[in-house]
């Protein structure tokens, strides 16, 4: 089992996303939920990787400042969604670190290591 964790984006990857609707989290995407459960059964660490908890200090589209208190509130909302739709809580983050081994996201472009060439 590799050391590290897999990041899974929330909106559009783990949960349906049809544009911002006041922070509601969409319905689970069954194929991705099953993939996450499979990884967990294999003993892999999976984290939700989402900008929703960025605590950027900026005003978001709802006119609310994305601060630490807001990020904590949103984290609890995401954890509740996890329990309801996956059956357990996944850690929630907006930060990469050197132990992240993979990222699943609907907005990524993959590039070949050390070349910048798109794969």
Backbone as JSON, one array per atom type, in Angstrom:
{
  "sequence": "XXXXXXXXXXXXXXXXXXXXXXXXXXXXXXXXXXXXXXXXXXXXXXXXXXXXXXXXXXXXXXXXXXXXXXXXXXXXXXXXXXXXXXXXXXXXXXXXXXXXXXXXXXXXXXXXXXXXXXX",
  "N": [[0.85, -1.17, 0.0], [0.68, 2.18, -0.95], [2.32, 4.96, 0.61], [0.65, 7.85, 1.54], [-1.97, 10.01, 0.22], [-5.14, 10.19, -1.53], [-6.63, 12.71, -3.33], [-9.92, 13.88, -3.79], [-12.01, 15.78, -5.65], [-14.93, 17.66, -4.74], [-17.31, 19.03, -5.94], [-18.77, 18.26, -8.95], [-17.26, 16.02, -9.27], [-17.27, 14.1, -7.08], [-19.75, 14.75, -6.18], [-22.73, 15.78, -7.84], [-22.72, 18.74, -9.85], [-24.18, 21.65, -10.85], [-23.73, 24.32, -11.26], [-23.39, 27.11, -9.01], [-25.43, 27.03, -6.17], [-26.11, 28.4, -3.78], [-24.54, 27.01, -2.01], [-25.44, 24.45, -1.56], [-24.89, 20.95, -1.61], [-24.54, 18.71, -4.26], [-26.22, 15.75, -5.6], [-24.87, 12.48, -4.94], [-22.32, 11.07, -7.06], [-22.58, 8.05, -8.36], [-20.56, 6.26, -9.5], [-18.15, 7.42, -8.71], [-18.4, 7.48, -5.93], [-18.41, 4.73, -5.4], [-15.82, 4.13, -6.25], [-14.29, 5.53, -4.35], [-15.07, 4.13, -2.02], [-13.99, 1.63, -2.65], [-11.23, 2.22, -2.68], [-10.95, 2.86, 0.03], [-11.55, 0.38, 1.21], [-9.29, -0.94, 0.38], [-7.47, 0.1, 2.04], [-6.46, 2.61, 1.54], [-5.86, 6.11, 1.98], [-8.23, 8.63, 1.66], [-9.13, 11.88, 0.78], [-11.4, 14.62, 0.72], [-10.96, 17.13, -1.57], [-11.33, 20.38, -1.84], [-12.19, 23.68, -2.89], [-14.11, 24.89, -1.42], [-13.52, 25.09, 1.27], [-11.51, 26.94, 1.6], [-10.98, 29.31, 3.08], [-10.24, 31.94, 2.28], [-10.51, 34.61, 2.83], [-11.81, 36.23, 1.13], [-14.81, 37.65, -0.3], [-17.45, 35.54, -1.0], [-19.59, 34.17, -3.66], [-22.06, 34.3, -2.49], [-21.99, 36.52, -0.98], [-20.74, 36.23, 1.44], [-18.01, 36.26, 3.67], [-15.26, 34.26, 3.09], [-13.97, 32.94, 5.59], [-12.14, 31.56, 8.41], [-14.11, 30.6, 10.22], [-16.29, 30.28, 8.5], [-15.25, 28.31, 6.79], [-15.03, 26.18, 8.59], [-17.73, 25.72, 9.15], [-18.65, 24.94, 6.61], [-17.08, 22.66, 6.27], [-18.22, 20.93, 8.18], [-20.74, 20.65, 6.99], [-20.04, 19.29, 4.63], [-18.99, 16.95, 5.75], [-21.3, 15.89, 6.91], [-22.74, 15.38, 4.56], [-21.09, 13.37, 3.55], [-21.45, 11.27, 5.43], [-24.15, 10.7, 5.0], [-24.17, 9.97, 2.28], [-21.95, 8.41, 1.63], [-21.37, 6.89, 3.8], [-19.48, 7.17, 5.73], [-17.19, 9.54, 7.23], [-15.03, 11.57, 5.37], [-11.79, 13.08, 5.49], [-11.52, 16.62, 4.98], [-10.1, 19.0, 2.86], [-8.3, 21.81, 1.45], [-5.8, 21.95, 0.65], [-2.8, 20.88, -0.87], [-0.18, 18.54, -0.21], [3.09, 17.04, 0.23], [2.51, 14.36, 0.44], [0.32, 13.77, -1.08], [-0.81, 11.58, -3.47], [-2.37, 11.32, -5.7], [-4.86, 13.01, -7.64], [-8.22, 13.51, -8.19], [-10.31, 15.21, -10.23], [-12.66, 17.35, -11.84], [-11.73, 19.52, -13.21], [-9.09, 19.48, -13.96], [-5.95, 19.37, -15.75], [-3.79, 17.03, -16.93], [-0.28, 16.73, -16.83], [2.82, 15.63, -18.25], [5.39, 14.52, -16.14], [7.95, 16.78, -15.31], [8.08, 17.92, -17.86], [6.01, 19.5, -18.85], [4.34, 18.83, -20.87], [1.12, 18.13, -22.06], [-0.88, 15.38, -21.12]],
  "CA": [[0.0, 0.0, 0.0], [1.53, 3.36, -1.0], [2.14, 5.98, 1.65], [0.1, 9.07, 0.98], [-3.43, 10.11, 0.15], [-5.77, 10.52, -2.79], [-7.57, 13.82, -3.25], [-11.1, 13.78, -4.66], [-12.8, 17.0, -5.67], [-16.34, 17.46, -4.38], [-18.28, 19.49, -6.94], [-18.58, 17.78, -10.3], [-16.47, 14.79, -9.27], [-17.9, 13.2, -6.11], [-21.16, 15.17, -6.12], [-23.18, 16.52, -9.02], [-22.59, 20.2, -9.76], [-24.85, 22.29, -11.98], [-23.61, 25.74, -10.97], [-23.52, 27.45, -7.59], [-26.81, 27.18, -5.72], [-26.15, 28.77, -2.37], [-23.73, 26.12, -1.18], [-25.98, 23.09, -1.46], [-24.06, 19.92, -2.24], [-25.36, 17.92, -5.17], [-26.41, 14.31, -5.39], [-23.62, 11.73, -5.14], [-22.07, 10.45, -8.35], [-22.38, 6.67, -7.92], [-19.29, 5.65, -9.91], [-17.05, 7.96, -7.9], [-18.61, 7.0, -4.55], [-17.94, 3.35, -5.36], [-14.36, 4.16, -6.37], [-13.79, 5.94, -3.03], [-15.27, 3.01, -1.1], [-13.02, 0.6, -3.02], [-9.93, 2.66, -2.16], [-10.97, 2.74, 1.49], [-11.44, -1.06, 1.52], [-7.9, -1.31, 0.11], [-6.63, 0.72, 3.06], [-5.92, 3.88, 1.09], [-6.42, 7.31, 2.59], [-8.91, 9.48, 0.69], [-9.57, 13.16, 1.32], [-12.1, 15.52, -0.18], [-10.1, 18.26, -1.89], [-12.3, 21.33, -2.35], [-12.0, 25.1, -2.62], [-15.16, 25.36, -0.52], [-12.99, 25.31, 2.62], [-10.25, 27.67, 1.41], [-10.78, 30.39, 4.05], [-9.41, 32.89, 1.53], [-10.72, 35.97, 3.28], [-12.55, 36.94, 0.08], [-16.26, 37.53, -0.28], [-17.85, 34.54, -2.0], [-20.72, 34.54, -4.51], [-23.24, 34.52, -1.64], [-21.76, 37.72, -0.19], [-20.2, 35.82, 2.73], [-16.55, 36.21, 3.67], [-14.69, 32.91, 3.28], [-12.97, 33.0, 6.65], [-11.95, 30.28, 9.1], [-15.4, 30.16, 10.76], [-17.1, 29.8, 7.37], [-14.65, 27.05, 6.34], [-15.4, 25.14, 9.57], [-19.16, 25.44, 8.93], [-18.76, 24.19, 5.36], [-16.5, 21.34, 6.52], [-19.27, 20.14, 8.85], [-21.76, 20.35, 5.98], [-19.49, 18.25, 3.75], [-18.91, 15.72, 6.53], [-22.68, 15.36, 6.99], [-23.03, 14.81, 3.25], [-20.34, 12.11, 3.47], [-22.14, 10.24, 6.23], [-25.42, 10.37, 4.35], [-24.04, 9.45, 0.93], [-20.85, 7.45, 1.51], [-21.46, 6.01, 4.97], [-18.43, 7.54, 6.69], [-16.64, 10.87, 7.01], [-13.71, 11.72, 4.79], [-11.16, 14.36, 5.8], [-11.78, 17.66, 4.0], [-8.99, 19.94, 2.79], [-8.11, 22.57, 0.22], [-4.36, 22.07, 0.52], [-1.97, 19.74, -1.25], [1.1, 18.4, 0.48], [3.96, 16.11, -0.48], [2.0, 13.0, 0.53], [-0.78, 13.54, -2.01], [-0.29, 10.73, -4.55], [-3.24, 11.4, -6.86], [-5.96, 13.96, -7.52], [-9.34, 13.29, -9.11], [-10.99, 16.5, -10.3], [-13.23, 17.59, -13.16], [-11.16, 20.73, -13.81], [-7.63, 19.32, -14.06], [-5.24, 18.92, -16.96], [-2.62, 16.27, -16.5], [0.93, 16.96, -17.61], [3.9, 14.69, -18.06], [6.34, 15.0, -15.14], [9.17, 17.5, -15.69], [8.12, 18.36, -19.25], [4.95, 20.44, -19.16], [3.51, 18.32, -21.96], [-0.19, 17.63, -21.66], [-1.13, 13.97, -21.4]],
  "C": [[0.9, 1.24, 0.0], [1.25, 4.3, 0.16], [1.62, 7.23, 0.97], [-1.41, 9.02, 0.89], [-3.88, 10.52, -1.24], [-6.75, 11.65, -2.55], [-8.69, 13.63, -4.25], [-11.88, 15.08, -4.54], [-14.25, 16.69, -5.34], [-17.26, 17.77, -5.55], [-17.91, 19.04, -8.34], [-17.78, 16.49, -10.4], [-17.09, 13.75, -8.34], [-19.39, 13.49, -5.99], [-21.51, 15.94, -7.38], [-23.05, 18.02, -8.77], [-23.18, 20.79, -11.03], [-24.83, 23.8, -11.81], [-23.88, 25.99, -9.49], [-24.97, 27.67, -7.23], [-26.87, 27.43, -4.22], [-25.41, 27.82, -1.46], [-24.27, 24.72, -0.98], [-25.05, 22.12, -2.18], [-24.97, 19.0, -3.04], [-25.46, 16.46, -4.79], [-25.09, 13.59, -5.63], [-23.54, 11.16, -6.55], [-21.68, 9.0, -8.06], [-21.03, 6.05, -8.29], [-18.13, 6.14, -9.04], [-17.18, 7.53, -6.44], [-18.1, 5.57, -4.43], [-16.42, 3.27, -5.44], [-13.73, 4.53, -5.01], [-13.93, 4.79, -2.03], [-14.27, 1.88, -1.38], [-11.64, 0.98, -2.49], [-9.86, 2.5, -0.65], [-10.85, 1.28, 1.92], [-10.01, -1.55, 1.32], [-6.93, -0.68, 1.12], [-6.0, 2.03, 2.65], [-6.59, 5.04, 1.82], [-6.99, 8.18, 1.49], [-9.37, 10.74, 1.42], [-10.38, 13.91, 0.27], [-11.24, 16.76, -0.32], [-10.98, 19.31, -2.57], [-11.97, 22.77, -1.96], [-13.06, 25.65, -1.67], [-14.63, 25.69, 0.88], [-11.69, 26.12, 2.6], [-9.97, 28.74, 2.45], [-9.87, 31.47, 3.46], [-9.49, 34.32, 2.05], [-11.47, 36.81, 2.26], [-14.05, 36.76, 0.29], [-16.67, 36.57, -1.37], [-19.1, 35.0, -2.76], [-22.0, 34.78, -3.72], [-23.09, 35.77, -0.79], [-21.23, 37.44, 1.19], [-18.68, 35.78, 2.64], [-16.1, 34.79, 3.97], [-13.58, 33.01, 4.32], [-12.92, 31.64, 7.35], [-13.28, 29.74, 9.64], [-16.29, 29.61, 9.65], [-16.58, 28.45, 6.89], [-15.02, 25.91, 7.3], [-16.86, 24.74, 9.4], [-19.34, 24.58, 7.69], [-18.18, 22.78, 5.52], [-17.52, 20.42, 7.19], [-20.38, 19.75, 7.88], [-21.28, 19.22, 5.06], [-19.39, 16.92, 4.49], [-20.28, 15.08, 6.69], [-23.1, 14.73, 5.68], [-22.33, 13.47, 3.09], [-21.04, 10.99, 4.21], [-23.39, 9.77, 5.51], [-25.21, 9.62, 3.04], [-22.92, 8.44, 0.72], [-20.88, 6.44, 2.66], [-20.4, 6.27, 6.01], [-17.88, 8.91, 6.29], [-15.25, 10.77, 6.38], [-13.1, 13.03, 5.29], [-11.41, 15.34, 4.65], [-10.64, 18.67, 4.03], [-9.05, 20.73, 1.49], [-6.61, 22.71, -0.06], [-3.71, 20.76, 0.1], [-0.77, 19.7, -0.32], [1.89, 17.32, -0.25], [3.5, 14.66, -0.4], [0.8, 12.74, -0.37], [-0.23, 12.76, -3.21], [-1.15, 10.79, -5.8], [-4.34, 12.41, -6.57], [-6.98, 13.68, -8.61], [-10.19, 14.55, -9.09], [-11.51, 16.71, -11.72], [-12.65, 18.81, -13.85], [-9.66, 20.65, -14.02], [-7.18, 19.01, -15.48], [-3.99, 18.22, -16.47], [-1.45, 16.57, -17.42], [1.98, 15.9, -17.28], [4.93, 15.3, -17.1], [7.57, 15.62, -15.8], [9.21, 17.96, -17.14], [7.12, 19.46, -19.57], [4.06, 19.99, -20.3], [2.21, 17.75, -21.41], [-0.32, 16.16, -22.05], [-2.57, 13.78, -21.85]]
}
